[in-house]
Amino acid sequence: MFESVTIASKFGLNERAVIYPRDCRELLHRIPAESMKLVVTSPPYNLGKEYEQRLHLTEYVAQQQEVIRECVRVLKPNGSICWQVGNYVEAGAIIPLDALLYPVFAEFGLRMRNRIVWHFEHGLHCSRRLSGRYEVVLWFTKGDDYVFNLDPIRIPQKYPGKKYFKGPKAGQYSCNPLGKSPGDVWVIPNVKSNHVEKTGHPCQFPVELIERLVLALTCPGDWVLDPFLGTGTSIVAALRHNRRGVGAEVVDRYLKIARERIQQASEGTLPVRPMNRPVFDPKDAGRALLTAPWLEPENGHQQAVLLEKGPKYRARK
Ligand SMILES: C[S@@+](CC[C@H](N)C(=O)[O-])C[C@H]1O[C@@H](n2cnc3c(N)ncnc32)[C@H](O)[C@@H]1O
């Protein structure tokens, strides 16, 4: 099933994996029109991370527009674009990037099919607003006759043994035996600390997030493009399902990680969190992690003191 791939650095339709080691706009100009089935990416969020220069928002949107225009050009008529974004933050105020970018996609004639909410548990703990625990994937198609394979991404039913209790189908199972649709809220752990896929990149995609999109929106042999490739996750997900992958990245350190991961993925040795593994439930942790003396019912007095003295006191404890 696995076959070591040669990773090309120039785009060619006969390649299987291409990493272009420069600006994505240069790569996009080299890709023929209507050749990509899926464009999936997470662009820089303009937060001033090490790989981006913070721009005025209008300049940021104009730069994104330039990339999006080219992505639309290279997209097949039955293809999809999935743009994964979170919030831009300025002086403590948040601006949802999907709201800023939606008009750009609409202006290019794309149609939104879903705004997928990706929920995860780990991230910064905010003290002046609620901590951010989701980002979104904007899924657009170029036309109405788009590829959408629901079966490979079905998830287990909540009650798989449920049967019709009356009518002509009484006694038969009432649910689809292949499972149910995953819906538009996806609970998938983000790649932090001890996630099996963690590299040195600050905001890597979990492979399972992209695998779902690849399986649903492409067919074997199709091209998947990620203009902001980072550690190569989109190509990893494409190769794992017999698709082809191409992407651009500008930081040498990430290029090296991407090449290693893609090679390992093609050889079947890359550690990956399996799709549809249930999210860890703290109830399965050891008891020591679930209890604290000040939460025990007999320590009512201690609880009252904690509430009164506030978080600083709690932290010292
Ligand atoms: C949010 S990260 C994407 C991470 C990626 N999804 C992964 O799984 O590793 C955005 C990436 O785009 C890269 N980048 C920024 N500007 C770029 C450009 N003009 N062309 C290509 N890559 C760029 C950054 O270096 C960064 O690694």
The ligand as a Gaussian input file, in Angstrom:
#p B3LYP/6-31G(d) Opt

LIG

0 1
 C       -0.651000      28.774000       9.437000
 S        0.812000      28.117000       8.784000
 C        0.267000      26.656000       7.982000
 C        0.631000      25.399000       8.729000
 C        0.186000      24.150000       8.007000
 N       -1.269000      24.100000       7.892000
 C        0.706000      22.866000       8.689000
 O       -0.080000      21.929000       8.870000
 O        1.869000      22.830000       9.062000
 C        1.131000      29.183000       7.438000
 C        2.448000      28.854000       6.741000
 O        2.535000      29.639000       5.557000
 C        3.896000      29.973000       5.355000
 N        3.899000      31.170000       4.463000
 C        3.686000      32.466000       4.799000
 N        3.687000      33.238000       3.698000
 C        3.891000      32.410000       2.640000
 C        3.959000      32.603000       1.230000
 N        3.829000      33.831000       0.692000
 N        4.145000      31.531000       0.428000
 C        4.261000      30.280000       0.976000
 N        4.205000      30.037000       2.301000
 C        4.017000      31.080000       3.122000
 C        4.433000      30.219000       6.748000
 O        5.818000      30.095000       6.816000
 C        3.690000      29.155000       7.565000
 O        4.449000      27.994000       7.732000

